[in-house]
Structures are given as structure tokens and as C-alpha cells.
């Protein structure tokens, strides 16, 4: 509970750096809220996640869909959704109508087995802050090894 409270306070204070997943070899990431944007009707918030100083960050957009949150994760080379649902919180493919990246490129970059493994990360409800931490921690595992350079 204290960890969540501190995380929430830091998230609203500015950029945050965390330890990442041990499977990826990445040791840190930084989540930064993007301010002063004109957001669409369904878009509530936007963040960037930096895994290194050398590549472009990954963008996370929060959408409210009914009582659930959808976090659309995009980069130049892939896009996907982490979402809350009745089963829990996990990764899903992005809808065709929302695609910005060529599906062939996206399917080359993303690891199909890891997508299946992350279908449900937790069956418990997650806060916005917890969702961001889960996304930033688990996202690198979704990238095929030969494309890992697109985030680190």
C-alpha cells in the first residue's frame, strides 16, 4: 500500500525511473507524463517510456472504455494494447481500425509466444500507476531478440 502511494505521488511529480524485467537485460526505464496535449474524446492521458537515451520512446495512451482502461502502446515499429477486462489485466493485439504500423512489421517485431504468455499478467484489478509499471516492465519481453534495439 505504501509502495503504491509513493508511486502515485512520484508519477504526478514528473518522470520516474524504475528497475525493469530481469529477463530482458534492461535495468531501467523512465515513465514521463506528457502534458499540454489536446486529447480526443476517449483519450484521457499520455505517457512516454524511455528505455535508453538513444532511441525514441514508446508512447502509452490511456483510453477509458466503459469501466475499463485500455493502454495503447506504440512505437515506430510496433503497437499493441494492454487492457483491463473481466479476466484481469494483460496484452492484446490492437484493432485493425486503430493500426498505424504495418501489420507485417508489427508481427515481425513482436514475439507471438510472449504475447500469449502476457495475455493475463494479473487477475487482480490494477490502478493506473500499477498498469504503467507492469507495461514498462513486461513490454521488452514482447520484442523479438533481433529487434530489441528498437527500445534499448
Helices and strands as residue ranges (DSSP letters): H 2-13, E 16-19, E 28-33, E 43-50, E 58-65, E 68-74, E 79-85, E 88-92, G 96-98, H 103-109, H 112-117, H 128-142, G 145-150
